[in-house]
Amino acid sequence: MIYTVTFNPAIDYLMQFPQVQHGNVNRSVSEKMIYGGKGINVSIVLSRLGVENTALGFIAGFTGDELESGVCAMGVRTDFIRLKNGMTRINVKIADEHEVTELNANGPDIDSTALSRLIAKTDMLRDGDTIVLAGSIPKCLPADTYEMLIKRLADRDIKVVVDAEKELLTNVLKYKPFLVKPNVEELSAIFGKHINDVNEVQEKAAELQKMGARNVIVSMGSNGAFLLDENGQKHFHTAFTGKTVSSVGSGDSMVAGFLAGYEKGYGYALVLGLAAGAATAFSEGIGTREAIDELMKQAGNIQYIV
């Protein structure tokens, strides 16, 4: 079983305007709600690819009810912890023909009792399970929450996937996570230098592996993606072509595609991850199974770097 953890899920409320005039009444031409959070996005794509999984995390208030209902309607099994106070956040995205303005909420406070309940759920994971920790840690939680969770799982045969930035990622490498997936910008931030070609990506991926990561994927946007697998094999595949609608959720979709495909080999998993990420980037919302399958038909051969 694959479990995903989303500490601070959200409902994104997207509003489209011909033009936004500040200080005046503006009437939208369309509105759309997207249910998400990085772990939840992974769960949605896994479910669409037919992979059994459970989404863990915290919800609160009537907005939490709406988010859970919406996620379940997409075929995701949930086991959220309901907080007594606050409400699941709504992030308002205001778009016109020139720009997108984002108004993001903080979300509810997660107290120590609620965190203990999440820990109890992760303590029930069994050998062979996978857990995905994705995104930032809310300010109401200890900064080492990822480390604490992973340390508790270290004596079992559980695959840990971490998709996070900077110290959140590097601090857990000593626990030898199964997969980490920085994008090239995040990789640059980790090492404090601008990384812009595949040779540098290979070099820094190898450093992350030396620090403990078993498998390292670096997504490079329109330049494709690189994978250094735990056997030392290097894989590269060019990006799929298409019109990008929004990159939101594409990295999460890549993680899901990789997990759905890795039993068929790491090279295949990289391509399926790229296809899932591209399907989301080329869509409004998270990519569908049909869109992923269509891209896989175009995948061609995996390119190996030696």
N, C-alpha and C positions, 0 to 999 in steps of 0.2 A: 504494500500500500504506500502511496505517496501522500504526504501531508504538506500543506502549505501554511505558512503563518503570516498573517497581515495584522500588525499591531494597530494601525490607524486607518482602516478602510474609509472610503469616501463615495459619495454620489457626486459625480461631475455633472453640473447642469450647464449645458452648452446653449447659448443664446446667440443667434445670428441677426445682425442689423445691417441695413444698407450703409449707414454711417452713424457713428456715435457722437452726439453733441453733449459735451460735459455741461452740467448745470441745467439741462433741459429734460423734458419727458421724452424718452426714446421707446419706440414700439418695435418689438422684434418681428422678424419675418418667419422665424422657425425656432423651436426649442427641442432639446433632446437630453435625456438623462442617460448617463453611462455609469454602471456600477463597477467599482474597482478598488484598486490598491494593488501593489505589485504581486503579492502572493495570490490574490484572487484572480488576477489576470492569468497567472500560470495555471491555476485550477480550471479556468474557463477553457483554455486551449487544450489542456490535457483531456478534459471531458469531451471536447469536440473531436479529439483524436482517438477516443475510445479507451482512454487509460483511467482506471479507477483511482480516485483520489478523494481526499477530504480537506476542506478549507477550515483552518483554525484562525482564531483572532478574537477581537472584541467589538461588540456593537452596543449601542445605547439609544434609547428613546424611539420615537415613531420613525425617525429616519433610519434607525437600525433595522426596524421591522421591514421597511421598504427595501433596504439594501439586501437583506437576507432573502426576502421574497423574490426580488429580481434575479439574484444569483442562482437561487434554486430553480427558477424558471428556465435558466440556461443549462440545466442538467448537472449542476455542481452540488455535491453532498457537503453540507456544512455542519460544523460542531462549534459554533461561536459561543463565547462567554458573554452573557448579558450584564452590562454594568448598571449599577443602581441609579447613577446620576449622569447628567449630561445627555448629549445626543451625538450620534454619528455625524461626522462633518459633511457639509455640502460645499463643494468648491464651484464657484460660479465662473464660467469662461465666457467672456463677452467678445464676440468677433464681429468685425466689419470688413470691408474690402481692403483695408490698409493693415490691420494688426489685430492681435488677440490680447486682451487684458485678462489676467487671471486673478481672482479673489479667493484665496485659499484659507479655510478655517483651521483652527488648532486641533479640534476634536476633543473628546472627553478625557478626563483624568482617569488613569488606570491605577488603582491603589494596590497595595501589597497583597491583599486577599485575592484580588482578581488575578494578579500575576501568579500567585501560588496555584490557582486553579488551572492556569495554562500549563504550568510546570507539571502538574499532576497528569494532565492529558499527554504531554510529551513523554512522561515516564512510562506510559503504557505502550510506547512503540516497541516493536519486536524486531529481532534479527531479520535482515532483508528489507526492512522498510526504508523509505527515503523521506527526508524532511527538507523543505525549501524555506530558507530565511531570506526575505527580500525587503529592501527598502531601509528607511531610517528608523531610529529608535525615538519614540516620543519623549519630550523633555521630562515628562512625569515619571519615566522609568530610569533605572540605573543605566549609565552609559555602557556598562559591561554586560548587558542583558544577553546579547548574543553569545558571548564567551561562557557565561554561566550555563545557558541552555546546552551548548555544544559539549561542554565539559561533562555534564551529567550523562550524555549519550556516548561518551568516548569508549566505554568498556563493552559496547555492543556493536554488532555488525550492522550499523545503520549508515546509509549514505547521506551525508550532509551537503547541501548545496547553499552557497552564500552568494547573493547578488546585492552588494552594498558598496559604499564608497569609502575611500581613504582608510582611516584607522578601524572603522567597523569591519573592513575586510582584512587588513593586514594583521589585526590583533587576534584573529581566529585561525590564522594559517598554521600555528603550532599544533592545532588539533587535527591537522591533515584532512580538510574537507574534500569530499569527492569531486566537487566542481566549484570553480569560481568563474564569473563572467563579467569582467570589467569591459566597458567600451574603451575606445582609444583615448577619449578625453579623460575618463576616470583613471586609466593607466598612466597618463601624463601627470595627473594630479598626485598619484601615489609616489611617483619617482621624481617629481619636481622638475620635469623637463618636458619640452614639447616633443611628442613622438608622432611622426607623420609618415613612416614607411614601414613596409612589412619586415624588413631586416631588424629594425629597432623593436618592433612588436615581438618578434621571435625572441630577441635577447631578453626583454623584460618579462615575457611570459615564462622563460626559463628561470628567471630570478624568483618569480612567484612560486614556481614549482620547487625550487631549492628551499624556499621558506616553509614549504609544507603542502601546498595544494597538489592534489593528485592529477586533476585535469584542469586546464586553463583555456577558456575560450576568450578571445578578444574580438569584439565586433567592431568593424571599421566602416560602418555606414555604406556609402556607395562603392567602397573599395573591397567589400566582402567581409570575410571573417577568417580568423586563424585559430587552429586548435593544436595545442600541445597535449597529447594524451599521456596517460600514466605509464605507457610502455615506451615513451620517448619518441613516438612517431609524430611527425609534423604534418598537419593537414591545412590546406588552404582552398577556399572556394570563392570565386568571384560573386558579386552581388547579383541578385535577380533584377531585371529591368522592369520598370513600371512607373506610374505617376504616384508620387508620395502625397497622401492626403494628410496624414498625421503620424508622427513617429511615436506617439504616446502608446506605451504597452508593447512596442515591437521587441524590446529587449527581454521582457517577461515572456513573450511568445517564443522567442528563441530558446530560452531555458526549457520551456515546456516541450518544444519540438525535439530538443536534444534528449531529454529524459524519455520521451516516447520512442525514440529510435535507437538508443545506444546498445540495446541487446542485439541489434543487427550489425553492430560494428561502429567504431567511433567515427569513421569517415561518413557513413550513412547518417549518423546522428547529427553531425555538423550540417549536412545538407538539409535535413529535415528541419533543424533549428533555423537555418537561414530562410527556408521557405515559409515557416510559420511566422517569423519576424517580418518578412516582406509582405505576407498576406495581410498582416495587421497594418503595416505602414501604408499599404495601398487601399485601405478600407476606412470607412467611418466606423470606429469602434474596433473590436477585436476580430481578427480574421476568421473566416469560416472554414470548415473542413473542406468544402468544395474549392475554395480559393487556394488552400494549401495543396490539395491534390493536383490542381491544375499547374501550379508552379513546379511541383515535383516532376511532372511530365517533361518540363523544360530543363531539368537540372543538369543533364549531361554527366560527364565523368568527373569524379573528384580529382582535384589537382593536388599532388603531393610535393612538398618541398623537401629536398634532400641536401 
